[in-house]
Amino acid sequence: MDCNSGGTSAPTGNIIYLNGTSSAGKSSLAGALQAMLADPYLHFSLDRFNGMFPARYVSVQSFEEPIPPLASEGIVLRHEWVDDQLRLDAAMGPVARRFIAGMRQCVRALALAGNHVIVDDVLCGREFLAECVAALDGLPVAFIEVHCPLPEVARRERERGDRLLGLAAWQLPRIREDAVYDLTVDTGRDSPEECARRVARLLAAPPHPSAFERLRQSLAGESRGR
């Protein structure tokens, strides 16, 4: 068998882009979608992808602690509690920026090779949203907000034990900043299977223009207006 043999190129794969806070239920929804959809979908998880990043380039620390030199090139999460609210500052250096840019290009390459992909991500803020829209330009993307009420997310954070408490509450307004979605599902109200059925119905009758197409147009309009 010639592993390099080509043949006709496969049509571009579909992308289901799940955006939601930590512990919102994105991975459970991705699993339900993989089980439900007739076509094979790859689950591209931010958490799994982050496993490739060298630990010495990451620091989770208080504001008073000095930032390690290598972490300043990667990812620094500084946090403290003020009046029962989490104060968090997230900074990404050039090593982390390259890593995230490469992640988005991996999603693009998988779809261009004909793979259907479910992306499980946390897009916080306009800058990362714009980068993602640009990286996946021209590809069929269903942009899904995975929402869960904060009391339920806080319970999940406590039970998981591997999440910074209050992180989801900090992320929530940022994942909604300037974002428009094709669909919002509520994992606090509905089961992963019911949420997956709603996504499947969207795929069967996708909106025109899609959320990514509308975002691309609005972001381009902002650039021209500057």
FITI-997629 format. One line per 5 residues: number of its first residue (from 1); for each residue x, z, y of N, C-alpha, C. Coordinates in nm, 2 decimals, decimal comma, padded with zeros to 4 digits. Layout:
% residues N
NUM> X/Z/Y/X/Z/Y/X/Z/Y | ...
***
This chain:
% residues 226
1> 00,08/00,00/-00,12/00,00/00,00/00,00/00,09/00,00/00,12 | 00,06/-00,09/00,22/00,14/-00,10/00,34/00,07/-00,01/00,44 | 00,13/00,10/00,48/00,07/00,19/00,57/00,06/00,14/00,71 | 00,14/00,03/00,74/00,14/-00,03/00,87/00,05/-00,15/00,89 | -00,02/-00,18/00,78/-00,11/-00,30/00,78/-00,22/-00,28/00,88
6> -00,25/-00,38/00,95/-00,35/-00,36/01,06/-00,49/-00,41/01,02 | -00,51/-00,54/01,04/-00,65/-00,59/01,03/-00,72/-00,59/01,16 | -00,84/-00,61/01,16/-00,92/-00,61/01,29/-00,92/-00,47/01,35 | -00,91/-00,46/01,48/-00,91/-00,33/01,54/-01,05/-00,27/01,54 | -01,06/-00,13/01,52/-01,19/-00,07/01,52/-01,25/-00,06/01,66
11> -01,38/-00,05/01,66/-01,44/-00,03/01,80/-01,41/00,10/01,85 | -01,42/00,12/01,98/-01,39/00,25/02,04/-01,48/00,35/01,99 | -01,43/00,47/01,96/-01,51/00,58/01,91/-01,58/00,65/02,03 | -01,68/00,73/01,99/-01,76/00,81/02,09/-01,69/00,94/02,11 | -01,71/01,00/02,23/-01,65/01,13/02,26/-01,76/01,22/02,30
16> -01,78/01,33/02,23/-01,87/01,44/02,27/-01,78/01,55/02,34 | -01,79/01,57/02,47/-01,71/01,66/02,54/-01,78/01,79/02,57 | -01,75/01,90/02,49/-01,81/02,03/02,51/-01,73/02,11/02,61 | -01,80/02,15/02,72/-01,73/02,23/02,82/-01,81/02,36/02,84 | -01,74/02,47/02,83/-01,80/02,60/02,84/-01,70/02,71/02,84
21> -01,75/02,83/02,88/-01,66/02,94/02,89/-01,60/02,98/02,75 | -01,50/03,06/02,76/-01,45/03,13/02,63/-01,56/03,20/02,57 | -01,57/03,19/02,43/-01,67/03,26/02,35/-01,81/03,21/02,38 | -01,83/03,10/02,43/-01,97/03,04/02,46/-02,03/02,98/02,33 | -01,95/02,96/02,23/-02,00/02,90/02,11/-01,97/02,75/02,09
26> -01,87/02,70/02,15/-01,84/02,56/02,14/-01,79/02,53/02,00 | -01,71/02,61/01,94/-01,66/02,58/01,81/-01,77/02,58/01,70 | -01,86/02,67/01,72/-01,98/02,68/01,62/-02,06/02,55/01,64 | -02,08/02,51/01,76/-02,16/02,39/01,79/-02,09/02,27/01,74 | -01,95/02,26/01,75/-01,88/02,15/01,70/-01,89/02,14/01,55
31> -01,89/02,25/01,48/-01,90/02,25/01,34/-02,04/02,21/01,29 | -02,14/02,25/01,37/-02,28/02,20/01,34/-02,29/02,05/01,36 | -02,23/02,00/01,46/-02,24/01,86/01,49/-02,17/01,78/01,38 | -02,05/01,83/01,33/-01,98/01,76/01,23/-02,06/01,76/01,10 | -02,14/01,86/01,07/-02,22/01,87/00,95/-02,35/01,78/00,97
36> -02,39/01,76/01,09/-02,52/01,69/01,11/-02,51/01,54/01,13 | -02,41/01,50/01,20/-02,40/01,36/01,24/-02,35/01,27/01,12 | -02,41/01,16/01,11/-02,38/01,07/01,00/-02,24/01,02/01,00 | -02,19/00,99/01,12/-02,05/00,94/01,13/-01,95/01,06/01,13 | -01,83/01,03/01,09/-01,73/01,14/01,09/-01,68/01,16/01,23
41> -01,68/01,29/01,28/-01,63/01,33/01,41/-01,52/01,43/01,39 | -01,41/01,40/01,46/-01,29/01,49/01,46/-01,32/01,60/01,56 | -01,29/01,73/01,53/-01,30/01,84/01,62/-01,17/01,86/01,68 | -01,16/01,83/01,81/-01,04/01,84/01,89/-01,05/01,97/01,98 | -00,99/02,08/01,93/-01,01/02,21/02,00/-00,90/02,25/02,09
46> -00,93/02,29/02,21/-00,82/02,34/02,30/-00,75/02,45/02,24 | -00,82/02,55/02,17/-00,75/02,66/02,11/-00,65/02,61/02,01 | -00,68/02,52/01,92/-00,59/02,47/01,82/-00,47/02,40/01,89 | -00,50/02,32/01,99/-00,40/02,24/02,06/-00,30/02,34/02,12 | -00,35/02,45/02,18/-00,27/02,54/02,25/-00,17/02,61/02,15
51> -00,20/02,60/02,02/-00,11/02,66/01,92/00,03/02,59/01,92 | 00,04/02,47/01,97/00,16/02,40/01,98/00,25/02,44/02,09 | 00,19/02,51/02,19/00,27/02,55/02,31/00,36/02,66/02,28 | 00,49/02,66/02,33/00,58/02,77/02,30/00,54/02,90/02,37 | 00,54/03,01/02,29/00,49/03,13/02,34/00,57/03,18/02,46
56> 00,70/03,15/02,46/00,78/03,21/02,57/00,75/03,15/02,71 | 00,67/03,04/02,71/00,63/02,98/02,83/00,49/03,03/02,88 | 00,44/03,13/02,82/00,31/03,19/02,85/00,33/03,34/02,88 | 00,27/03,38/02,99/00,27/03,52/03,02/00,13/03,57/03,07 | 00,08/03,67/03,00/-00,05/03,73/03,04/-00,01/03,87/03,09
61> -00,03/03,90/03,22/00,03/04,02/03,28/-00,05/04,07/03,40 | -00,01/04,19/03,45/-00,07/04,24/03,57/-00,01/04,17/03,69 | -00,07/04,19/03,81/-00,01/04,13/03,93/00,12/04,20/03,97 | 00,14/04,32/03,93/00,26/04,40/03,97/00,38/04,36/03,89 | 00,36/04,30/03,77/00,48/04,27/03,69/00,55/04,14/03,74
66> 00,68/04,13/03,73/00,75/04,01/03,77/00,72/03,90/03,67 | 00,70/03,77/03,73/00,67/03,66/03,64/00,80/03,62/03,57 | 00,80/03,61/03,43/00,92/03,56/03,36/00,95/03,42/03,40 | 01,08/03,39/03,41/01,12/03,26/03,46/01,07/03,14/03,38 | 01,07/03,15/03,25/01,01/03,04/03,17/00,86/03,03/03,19
71> 00,80/03,14/03,20/00,65/03,13/03,21/00,61/03,07/03,34 | 00,69/03,08/03,45/00,66/03,01/03,57/00,66/02,86/03,56 | 00,73/02,81/03,45/00,72/02,67/03,42/00,60/02,63/03,33 | 00,54/02,73/03,27/00,43/02,71/03,18/00,30/02,77/03,24 | 00,25/02,87/03,17/00,12/02,93/03,21/00,14/03,08/03,24
76> 00,08/03,12/03,35/00,08/03,26/03,39/-00,06/03,30/03,42 | -00,11/03,40/03,35/-00,24/03,46/03,38/-00,22/03,61/03,43 | -00,24/03,63/03,56/-00,22/03,76/03,62/-00,36/03,82/03,64 | -00,38/03,94/03,60/-00,52/04,00/03,60/-00,51/04,15/03,64 | -00,63/04,19/03,69/-00,65/04,33/03,72/-00,80/04,35/03,74
81> -00,85/04,48/03,72/-00,99/04,51/03,74/-01,01/04,57/03,88 | -01,10/04,52/03,96/-01,13/04,57/04,09/-01,28/04,59/04,10 | -01,32/04,72/04,12/-01,47/04,75/04,13/-01,55/04,69/04,01 | -01,50/04,71/03,89/-01,56/04,66/03,77/-01,57/04,50/03,76 | -01,49/04,43/03,84/-01,48/04,29/03,84/-01,34/04,25/03,80
86> -01,33/04,15/03,72/-01,20/04,10/03,68/-01,14/04,01/03,79 | -01,03/04,04/03,84/-00,95/03,96/03,93/-00,85/03,88/03,85 | -00,85/03,75/03,85/-00,77/03,67/03,77/-00,71/03,56/03,85 | -00,58/03,54/03,83/-00,51/03,42/03,89/-00,44/03,35/03,78 | -00,48/03,22/03,76/-00,42/03,14/03,66/-00,33/03,03/03,73
91> -00,21/03,02/03,69/-00,12/02,93/03,74/-00,05/02,85/03,63 | -00,04/02,72/03,65/00,03/02,63/03,56/00,14/02,56/03,62 | 00,26/02,57/03,55/00,38/02,50/03,60/00,39/02,36/03,54 | 00,50/02,29/03,56/00,52/02,15/03,52/00,51/02,13/03,37 | 00,56/02,23/03,29/00,56/02,21/03,15/00,42/02,22/03,10
96> 00,34/02,31/03,15/00,20/02,32/03,11/00,12/02,20/03,16 | 00,15/02,15/03,28/00,08/02,03/03,33/00,10/01,91/03,24 | 00,22/01,89/03,20/00,25/01,78/03,11/00,18/01,80/02,98 | 00,17/01,92/02,93/00,10/01,95/02,80/-00,04/01,91/02,81 | -00,11/01,96/02,92/-00,25/01,93/02,93/-00,28/01,78/02,95
101> -00,19/01,72/03,03/-00,21/01,57/03,05/-00,19/01,50/02,92 | -00,10/01,54/02,83/-00,08/01,48/02,70/-00,20/01,51/02,61 | -00,26/01,62/02,62/-00,38/01,65/02,54/-00,49/01,55/02,57 | -00,52/01,53/02,70/-00,62/01,43/02,74/-00,59/01,29/02,69 | -00,46/01,25/02,69/-00,42/01,12/02,64/-00,44/01,11/02,49
106> -00,42/01,23/02,42/-00,44/01,23/02,27/-00,59/01,20/02,24 | -00,68/01,26/02,32/-00,82/01,23/02,30/-00,85/01,09/02,32 | -00,79/01,03/02,43/-00,81/00,89/02,46/-00,76/00,80/02,34 | -00,64/00,83/02,29/-00,58/00,75/02,19/-00,66/00,76/02,06 | -00,72/00,88/02,03/-00,80/00,89/01,91/-00,92/00,80/01,92
111> -00,99/00,80/02,04/-01,11/00,72/02,06/-01,08/00,57/02,05 | -00,97/00,53/02,12/-00,93/00,39/02,12/-00,90/00,34/01,98 | -00,85/00,43/01,89/-00,82/00,39/01,76/-00,95/00,38/01,67 | -01,06/00,41/01,73/-01,19/00,40/01,66/-01,25/00,53/01,60 | -01,18/00,65/01,64/-01,23/00,78/01,59/-01,33/00,83/01,68
116> -01,44/00,89/01,63/-01,53/00,97/01,70/-01,47/01,11/01,72 | -01,49/01,17/01,84/-01,42/01,29/01,87/-01,51/01,39/01,94 | -01,51/01,52/01,89/-01,57/01,63/01,96/-01,46/01,71/02,03 | -01,47/01,71/02,16/-01,36/01,79/02,23/-01,42/01,93/02,27 | -01,35/02,03/02,25/-01,39/02,17/02,27/-01,29/02,22/02,38
121> -01,34/02,23/02,51/-01,25/02,26/02,62/-01,31/02,35/02,72 | -01,23/02,40/02,81/-01,27/02,48/02,93/-01,21/02,41/03,05 | -01,30/02,33/03,12/-01,25/02,26/03,24/-01,29/02,35/03,36 | -01,20/02,41/03,41/-01,22/02,51/03,53/-01,18/02,44/03,66 | -01,28/02,40/03,74/-01,25/02,36/03,87/-01,24/02,21/03,88
126> -01,26/02,16/04,01/-01,26/02,02/04,04/-01,14/01,95/04,00 | -01,02/02,01/04,02/-00,89/01,94/03,99/-00,89/01,89/03,84 | -00,92/01,99/03,75/-00,91/01,96/03,61/-01,02/01,86/03,56 | -01,14/01,88/03,63/-01,25/01,79/03,60/-01,21/01,64/03,64 | -01,15/01,63/03,76/-01,11/01,49/03,80/-01,01/01,43/03,71
131> -00,91/01,52/03,67/-00,81/01,47/03,58/-00,87/01,42/03,44 | -00,96/01,49/03,39/-01,03/01,45/03,27/-01,11/01,32/03,28 | -01,18/01,31/03,39/-01,26/01,19/03,41/-01,17/01,07/03,42 | -01,06/01,09/03,49/-00,97/00,98/03,51/-00,90/00,94/03,37 | -00,86/01,04/03,29/-00,80/01,01/03,17/-00,89/00,94/03,07
136> -01,02/00,96/03,07/-01,11/00,90/02,98/-01,19/00,79/03,04 | -01,14/00,73/03,14/-01,20/00,62/03,21/-01,23/00,51/03,12 | -01,36/00,46/03,12/-01,40/00,35/03,04/-01,44/00,38/02,90 | -01,43/00,50/02,86/-01,47/00,54/02,72/-01,61/00,60/02,72 | -01,68/00,59/02,61/-01,81/00,65/02,60/-01,81/00,80/02,58
141> -01,84/00,88/02,69/-01,83/01,02/02,68/-01,97/01,08/02,71 | -02,01/01,17/02,62/-02,13/01,26/02,64/-02,08/01,39/02,68 | -02,11/01,43/02,81/-02,05/01,55/02,87/-02,16/01,66/02,85 | -02,12/01,76/02,78/-02,22/01,87/02,74/-02,17/02,00/02,79 | -02,26/02,07/02,87/-02,23/02,21/02,91/-02,28/02,30/02,80
146> -02,19/02,38/02,74/-02,23/02,48/02,64/-02,24/02,62/02,72 | -02,36/02,66/02,74/-02,38/02,78/02,82/-02,42/02,90/02,72 | -02,38/03,02/02,76/-02,43/03,14/02,70/-02,44/03,25/02,80 | -02,55/03,32/02,81/-02,57/03,42/02,91/-02,45/03,52/02,90 | -02,41/03,57/03,02/-02,29/03,66/03,03/-02,30/03,78/02,94
151> -02,42/03,85/02,94/-02,42/03,97/02,85/-02,38/03,94/02,71 | -02,43/03,83/02,65/-02,40/03,79/02,52/-02,26/03,75/02,50 | -02,21/03,68/02,60/-02,06/03,64/02,60/-01,98/03,76/02,60 | -02,01/03,86/02,68/-01,93/03,98/02,69/-01,93/04,06/02,56 | -02,05/04,06/02,49/-02,05/04,12/02,36/-01,96/04,05/02,26
156> -01,96/03,91/02,26/-01,87/03,84/02,17/-01,73/03,86/02,21 | -01,69/03,87/02,34/-01,55/03,90/02,37/-01,51/04,03/02,31 | -01,59/04,13/02,32/-01,56/04,26/02,27/-01,54/04,26/02,12 | -01,63/04,19/02,05/-01,62/04,18/01,90/-01,50/04,10/01,85 | -01,47/04,00/01,93/-01,36/03,91/01,88/-01,23/03,98/01,89
161> -01,21/04,06/02,00/-01,09/04,14/02,02/-00,96/04,06/02,05 | -00,97/03,93/02,07/-00,85/03,85/02,10/-00,87/03,78/02,23 | -00,97/03,82/02,31/-01,00/03,76/02,44/-00,99/03,86/02,55 | -00,94/03,81/02,67/-00,94/03,90/02,79/-01,08/03,93/02,83 | -01,11/04,06/02,83/-01,25/04,10/02,87/-01,28/04,06/03,01
166> -01,39/03,99/03,03/-01,43/03,95/03,16/-01,39/03,80/03,19 | -01,31/03,74/03,10/-01,26/03,61/03,12/-01,38/03,51/03,14 | -01,48/03,51/03,05/-01,59/03,42/03,06/-01,66/03,43/03,19 | -01,68/03,55/03,24/-01,75/03,57/03,37/-01,67/03,51/03,48 | -01,54/03,51/03,47/-01,45/03,45/03,57/-01,46/03,29/03,56
171> -01,47/03,24/03,44/-01,47/03,10/03,42/-01,60/03,03/03,45 | -01,71/03,10/03,44/-01,84/03,04/03,45/-01,87/02,96/03,58 | -01,85/03,02/03,70/-01,87/02,94/03,82/-01,77/02,83/03,83 | -01,66/02,84/03,77/-01,55/02,74/03,78/-01,58/02,62/03,70 | -01,64/02,64/03,58/-01,68/02,52/03,50/-01,80/02,45/03,55
176> -01,87/02,51/03,64/-01,99/02,44/03,70/-01,95/02,38/03,84 | -01,83/02,41/03,89/-01,79/02,36/04,02/-01,79/02,21/04,02 | -01,88/02,15/04,09/-01,88/02,00/04,11/-01,91/01,92/03,98 | -01,95/01,99/03,88/-01,97/01,92/03,75/-02,12/01,88/03,74 | -02,14/01,77/03,68/-02,27/01,72/03,64/-02,26/01,69/03,49
181> -02,37/01,72/03,42/-02,37/01,71/03,27/-02,48/01,62/03,22 | -02,45/01,56/03,11/-02,56/01,48/03,04/-02,66/01,58/02,98 | -02,62/01,70/02,94/-02,70/01,79/02,87/-02,64/01,93/02,88 | -02,73/02,03/02,90/-02,68/02,17/02,89/-02,76/02,23/02,77 | -02,68/02,30/02,68/-02,74/02,37/02,57/-02,71/02,52/02,59
186> -02,80/02,61/02,54/-02,79/02,75/02,55/-02,77/02,81/02,41 | -02,65/02,86/02,38/-02,62/02,91/02,25/-02,66/03,06/02,24 | -02,70/03,12/02,35/-02,76/03,25/02,34/-02,90/03,25/02,30 | -02,97/03,14/02,33/-03,11/03,12/02,30/-03,13/03,05/02,17 | -03,05/02,94/02,15/-03,08/02,85/02,03/-02,96/02,86/01,94
191> -02,99/02,83/01,81/-02,88/02,83/01,71/-02,79/02,71/01,73 | -02,67/02,72/01,67/-02,58/02,60/01,67/-02,65/02,47/01,62 | -02,73/02,49/01,52/-02,80/02,37/01,46/-02,90/02,31/01,56 | -02,98/02,40/01,63/-03,07/02,35/01,72/-03,00/02,28/01,84 | -02,89/02,34/01,89/-02,81/02,28/01,99/-02,76/02,14/01,95
196> -02,71/02,14/01,82/-02,66/02,01/01,77/-02,77/01,90/01,76 | -02,89/01,94/01,73/-03,00/01,85/01,72/-03,03/01,79/01,86 | -03,02/01,87/01,97/-03,04/01,82/02,10/-02,93/01,73/02,14 | -02,80/01,76/02,10/-02,69/01,66/02,13/-02,71/01,53/02,05 | -02,76/01,54/01,93/-02,78/01,42/01,85/-02,89/01,33/01,91
201> -02,99/01,39/01,97/-03,09/01,31/02,04/-03,04/01,25/02,16 | -02,95/01,31/02,23/-02,88/01,25/02,35/-02,80/01,13/02,30 | -02,73/01,14/02,19/-02,64/01,03/02,15/-02,73/00,91/02,11 | -02,85/00,94/02,06/-02,94/00,83/02,01/-02,99/00,76/02,13 | -03,00/00,82/02,25/-03,06/00,76/02,37/-02,98/00,81/02,49
206> -02,85/00,76/02,50/-02,76/00,81/02,61/-02,81/00,77/02,74 | -02,79/00,85/02,84/-02,84/00,82/02,98/-02,75/00,71/03,04 | -02,80/00,64/03,13/-02,73/00,54/03,21/-02,76/00,55/03,36 | -02,66/00,58/03,44/-02,52/00,60/03,41/-02,50/00,74/03,34 | -02,40/00,76/03,27/-02,36/00,89/03,21/-02,31/00,98/03,31
211> -02,30/01,11/03,27/-02,24/01,21/03,37/-02,10/01,17/03,41 | -02,02/01,12/03,32/-01,88/01,09/03,35/-01,88/00,97/03,45 | -01,97/00,87/03,43/-01,98/00,76/03,52/-02,02/00,80/03,66 | -02,11/00,90/03,67/-02,16/00,95/03,80/-02,04/01,03/03,86 | -01,97/01,11/03,78/-01,86/01,18/03,84/-01,75/01,09/03,89
216> -01,72/00,98/03,81/-01,62/00,89/03,85/-01,65/00,82/03,98 | -01,78/00,79/04,00/-01,82/00,73/04,13/-01,81/00,82/04,24 | -01,86/00,95/04,22/-01,86/01,05/04,33/-01,71/01,08/04,37 | -01,63/01,10/04,27/-01,49/01,13/04,29/-01,42/01,02/04,36 | -01,45/00,89/04,33/-01,39/00,78/04,39/-01,44/00,77/04,54
221> -01,56/00,80/04,56/-01,62/00,80/04,70/-01,55/00,90/04,78 | -01,52/01,02/04,73/-01,45/01,12/04,80/-01,31/01,08/04,84 | -01,24/01,01/04,74/-01,10/00,96/04,77/-01,10/00,86/04,88 | -01,20/00,77/04,88/-01,21/00,67/04,99/-01,24/00,73/05,13 | -01,31/00,84/05,12/-01,35/00,90/05,25/-01,25/00,99/05,31
226> -01,13/01,01/05,24/-01,03/01,09/05,30/-00,94/01,01/05,40
***
